[in-house]
Amino acid sequence: MDKPLTRNIKSDGSTVTLAEYLASGGYEGLKKTLAEFAPLDVQQRVKDSGLRGRGGAGFPTGLKWSFVPMGEDAPRTKYLVVNGDEMEPGAFKDRLLLEGDPHQLIEGVVIAAYAIQANIAYVFLRGEYRLAAARLRQAIAEAEAQGLLGEGILGSGFSLDLRLHTSAGRYICGEETALLNSLEGKRANPRAKPPFPQVSGLFGKPTIVNNVETLCNLPHILRNGVEWYKGLSRTGEPGTKIYGVSGRVRSPGAWELPMGTTAREIIEEHAGGMRDGYRLKGYLPGGASTDFLLPEHLDIPMDYGSIGKAGSRLGTGTMILLDDKTCPVQMVLNLERFFAQESCGWCTPCRDGLPWTVSLLEGLIEGRGRPEDLATLERLCGLLGPGNTFCALAPGAMEPLQSALKYFRADFERYLQPQTTRGGMYA
Amino acid sequence: MPDKIVGNDFGPPKAGPKDGLQGGSPHKIVGNGFGPPKAGLHIEIDGKSHPVKAGENLLQAILSLGLDLPYFCWHPAMGSVGACRQCGVIQFKDANDAQGRVVMACMTPVAEGMRISLQGPDAKAFRAGILELLMTNHPHDCPVCEEGGECHLQDMTVMTGHTVRQYRGLKRTHRNQDLGPFINHEMNRCIACYRCVRYYQDYCGGDDLQVFASHNHVYFGRQEDGVLENEFSGNLVEVCPTGVFTDKTFSRHYSRKWDLQTAPSVCVHCGIGCNTSPGERYGSLRRIVNRYHGEINGYFLCDRGRFGYGFVNGPARLYQARSAETGPLDVSTAENRLRAMLEDAKGIVGIGSPRASLEANFALRERVGAERFHAGIGDAEHGCLRTLLDLVRNLPLHLVSLREAERADAVLILGEDPTQTAPRLALALRQAVRNRALAIADELGIPHWQDAAVREAAQAEKSPLFIASPAPTRLDDIAARTCRASPRTIARLGFAVAHGICPEAPAVMGLTPEHEALAAEIAQALTSAERPLIVAGTGCLSEDVLRAVGQIAAALAAARPGRATAVHFAVPECNSLGLALMDAQSLAHAAHTIESGEADTLLILENDLYRRADRTTVDALLTRARQVIVIDHTLHATAERAHLVLPAASFAETEGTLVSSEGRAQRFFAAMQPAGDSRDGWRWLGPWPCLDDLTRALADSLPVFQQITACAPGAAFRIAGQKIPRQPHRYSGRTAMLADIRIHEPKQPEDTDSALAFSMEGAANDHPPALNPFVWAPGWNSNQAVGKFQDEAGGHLSGGDPGIRLIGDGAGTGLPWSVPPETEASIADALRLVPLHHIFGSDETSMHSSAVAERAPHPYVALNPEDAARLGLAEGEEVELAPDVWLPVKCLPGLAAGIAGVPAGLPDLPVPVTAWQSWKPNKPGDETS
């Protein structure tokens, strides 16, 4: 099985040095790109490859790039920004790539920047990723020393200044426009779209924000070609995906697998199955801001289209499992507390709707619930839904709640019973 | 010089003679489709087609049509940001789409054929849901909240139909801050619409009001307790949709909006002429709020104008006539005494006032004769205003309104600190520098109303603003270049700019290379701009500076044939320009007339001469005059020396006409009956039965004022036979408010001077804009009801913005080129005095408001730190400014070298800087010269 993204990653947790990276064929994709392809050719290849953004939304990468103004008259400076603000509960896939093989990211960054002709790139890194920051800093220095970054990269006319920015730590910074505001030193509130960052992004200039995993795909696509890349997948959606599992499994972790691997295979073969005494009750396939799926969905391929059809989202591909000993209401409350805390406070539904959601769930759990509360929760799911809020944070926050209300309604209703008759279902 | 000016950069003047006389503004009722005709697109709202203007957003379009849609974060002057989500409507994809989706009207551009629903159940449920969320933390303390009764949040809550609260959780609470003398802070009421910070930071350029924290803990306040620094902070009271920011001066004598008796008025604290609505209750003036004017103040006032009303009922207010010999007089005795003194006079010198109406000044002029009518302003200012009028009359100048100033794409300020002398103009200039941002937005296809996106795209890019002034100004932060120099050097720079624009204008010899380069840069920026604007004024009392402005204006007009040059001259007082147009004599002439014995009686109207000339001169004048009569509303040093003092009505108690610095004549009206025995200033002076007769007499005798009778409908104006009530229809307690004094209800006082009534009865609708005392519309109790009185959201008042422009229409044909002044001779060891103006401090009447006085500086002499070091003076060290006037030295970095700045007009600084004096600082122990 081909695992291009993680092939160099060592099991002992140490990083890959520049020498090791070069020895493994590293920067070959970049060399080829600079030598053989014009920027628009790179864009076309990536478009042809079918690569979709791995940050959660799954937007086609090449298409995203194509909105950047190109040519002589295009505004300067253009920017490429790496979204390394991995803060979605349950997600740790970018960390693996950042710590394990930082040069792969750098190579991807240079290729992407070349494709859109950006001369400054920023890595916006989650503040707690201190090890990743240290390794990335080291790798950037190595790359600069070798002429892989900076003026006239590899003797080409293309220059790129790559800067590392560590975040002060808000989940909302993962939203690309909030990230840009934060990078500019402003409050990390999202921006209205349009205008899209491709037109008016960082410092008002054309900007592309790509996820770490997305960028790590680029060296391989450019080096090995579109057909090879498509062949990695088991479904119509190309490439590999880093899938993660957290919850009561024998060996939680993250693995690079062909796109479209089923959740059953991931959980049972790679995560070692459920721990003794626990049964799977449901799972959030793409991280905390995706809808629950049930054991009956385990054989659905984990790709954007199939998971979407099942009523959830592939998201980051890092699933969180709910077992039969854990109360889904409490799990949802835990998530909603996180989202309520992380709301930037800009738009009304998110700022005031999430704390209300938390308050209702707390009331329910503490025995102060009223039968109409479930209807209120459902109403909030609608009110905080897509299109009603300024960005995707609140709709994402509502996904586990709305699906829990659908699939685990009895668990909610149980809290409406008098405490004595409720029974001890969960630990 | 160009021969004929056919236009200016800002279109024809908006106000014609008919303005203000037209029937006015019907309240737009939901769904009546009574919108102004617009060229452009059609959209379908709930099945009915409506015309809308291309380029607008849906919310603007819907409100402009007169329909109701609730909103919070959007503001017509600040555009859209999509934060509150309150203006959700359902948009359908096409004719077949029955479901539609929620979109925010404020963030959705109108498009031809667009189908939307305001009233569909989904749209209404969404908006009620958002409102319910906003209210989860709102304390519902309306009965004890000062916003109650004029609260946008109340109005919008009712509009959405949210009536039953389902939220049972705790409400988040905040600690409030002391924000200084103007503004109360009650953060628990906050619904986090972000308007306050957007207004304060983005619109006003302030940085000490911020948003802190996140999620539902967002906090709008200062980093720590302290005075809100920005000069326009008072508008937070009206910008905030609920009671977070309220008027602290109003709190001290609070009344509900519905209990206030109000009138259309004009601010009297500088020359800009902002429209205001003063409110009275129980015989005292309680507050000032903004009265929308589409060409002048728009939605915003400055803090001096909003909070400076305290003099009306202040401790120095004159309620009774008094004689120097016998003390208080009753009215008839006072009248007899006045008659006797005037009959006894061997010639009367009349001294008018730039803070009194045209009518009051004219009444004085009629009483004493044109040759004996004096302006009552300092001689330096008198000279400046004469020069200014000479330029306006003879050069192709267009005196811009503030709305026009906001459109300027290159601005040169010469010798003025507008924030201090004409504050609202400074706020307009702050918007003008954004024209570059709007141009960038155009290039990127971002609509102008998409406020955050425009700011993001433009970053720090600004249209060029150049400031040449003696001292740092409050607009320096947005200036492309600043230049600190003496007034003479500023004038020379201006002449060099003119030469740079038009080589025929004489060159300036001996400029420094830096000034040469700067002049060239300014000339280039002004020439290449579409709508260049020059701002100057009487601030540094330099006729040279004004002549330089004339030269630049003429040069620009020569370089841009057929187009008048946009100019705004800041003048110090509310009727400075009106008084100047009466061509009154100078104060020196008055002194000469008394000194020579041609006259022995001084009749002084609403003026404190000690603010106009130095103490020795005024003392001599008042001593020499055998009889001194003062008519004024406030006791001051001149009144204290008068033989007879007659109490005059303040602006809040009288009617009249003022001419603003735009050259616009505007009528103001009494909000209340004159206090005590005071009466309209002109009523002490002449036989006119009512104001209209006096206004007519003025219009007939001085051609420049020919049209002023059309400023507002006269006293005979009626709507369906009725006068216009000053009191809202919910006015309460009329029969009870005086019950502790006498049991029967007094008759409502009659008003013979205007079409307004001191009553709650009368014509409720269709008020002409000039006669509209307050804005109210069904469902709209806050000032945001003004939308119902505009031709479009944020546009002009329906029926025309009030006022008649008298001068400055660009018709002047030319003057010979002026000769640039020489470099001033250096004066060894001495400095030249220049006045430094303070928004809080330099205006006479507003300093009687304790809140304003609290913000005023203590007297000082400002020196450039290097000058101070050279003269061996340290910060805080006392120096003698004038005989026995000792002031501390203030080191002011950025002050031009060779000058000493003295605060203008402070009440406890009895040394007006009257001219371009030289001054040699004395320290204690020095031999005084």
Interface residues (C-beta under 8 A of the other chain):
Chain A: R170 R187 R191 A192 P194 P195 V199 S200 F203 G204 A340 Q341 E342 S343 C344 G345 W346 C347 T348 P349 R351 D352 G353 L354 P355 W356 S359 L360 G363 E372 T376 R379 L383 G387 N388 T389 F390
Chain B: V81 G82 A83 C84 R85 Q86 G88 R101 V102 V103 M107 F126 G129 I130 L133 L134 T136 N137 Q166 Y167 R168 G169 L170 R172 I191 A192 Y194 V211 A213 S214 H215 N216 H217 V218 I440 L444 G445 I446 Q450 A452 A453 E456 A457 A458 Q459
